[in-house]
Amino acid sequence: MNTTLHRKTDNKMLAGICATIAERTNLDLNVTRLAVAGVSVVGATVGIGFAIPVLYVLGWILIPAQDQDASIAQRWFDKPQVQDAMNATAEALKKPLNKKEQ
């Protein structure tokens, strides 16, 4: 088994997160999908809210697809516009706050 974590691009319905979980745990793909859906519904009814859907979306954003080297988040943060905005924010945070003279 490959030790590098990548989202599966084959047998996916949305992002390939369930296909990845099924492959890495040697479970049936349909059982994995039903378990994720069931835990999401039960979690929403007992008060833990949307934890599973949020984790699913985070996995989609943070785990690179099988045929790609970088995740969606990595590709987004590598854009020059985002780098410029992050640098400007870092510089603004380094400046001391101007306090009113008393």
N, C-alpha and C positions, 0 to 999 in steps of 0.2 A: 504494500500500500504506500502511496505517495505521502510523505510527511508534510508537504507544503499545503497550506489551506487555500483552496480555490473553490469558487462557486461552480457547480456543474452547469454546463450550457445545454447538455442533452437531457431529456426527460424533465425539463423544467416546466412549471405552469406560470409562475411569476418571475422570481429572481433566481431560482435554483437552490434556495437555502434548504428546503426539505429534501431535495435530491442529494445534496451534499451530506446532510445529517444521516440519511438512509444509507448512503455508501460507506461513510466512515464508521457507522455503528453496525453494519451488516443487517439492517432491518429492511423489511419490505417497504417500498416507496409509498404505497397506498396506506399502509399502517402508520407510517411517519406523518403523512399529510393529515390523516384522521386524528392522530394524537395531537398535533399542533392545533388543528381547528378546535378539537374538544377542550384542550387546555385553555385556549383563548376564550371560548364561550363560558366555561366554568369560571375562569379567572375574572371575567367581566361581571358575572353574577354574584361572586362572593366578595368582591370589593378590592381586588388587586388591579382592577381597571384593565388597561390596555398594555400590560407588560409584554406579552408575547408578540403582538403586532409591532410594538416599538422595537423590541429586540430583533424582529424579522427585518424591519426597515434598516436598522443599524447594521445588521449583517450584510444586507444588500449594498449599503453604501461603503462599508469598511473592508469587505472581503473581495479581492479581485476575482473576476470571472476566469474560467478555466483557460481561455485563450488569450488572456491579457496579463501583463506584468504588474499593472498598477490598478488600485481600486478606484471607484468613482471619486472618493474623497481625495485620494492622492493626485488624480488628474486635475481635479478642481483647484487644489491648493498650489499646483505647479503652474497655473496660468499666470502670466505677467501682471495682469490687472489685480489679481488677488494678492500676489507678492507685494506689489506697490501699496495696496491698502493695508496689508499687515505691517509693512515697514513704517508707514505713516502713523499707524496706531501705536506702534512700539515707541516711536520718537515722541509722540504726544504724551504717552504715559511716563516718559522719563523726565519731562519738564515738571518743575515744582508748581504746585498750585499757588496762584497769586492770592495772598491774604490781604484783606483790607487793612490799611494802616490806621492805627488808632491814635 
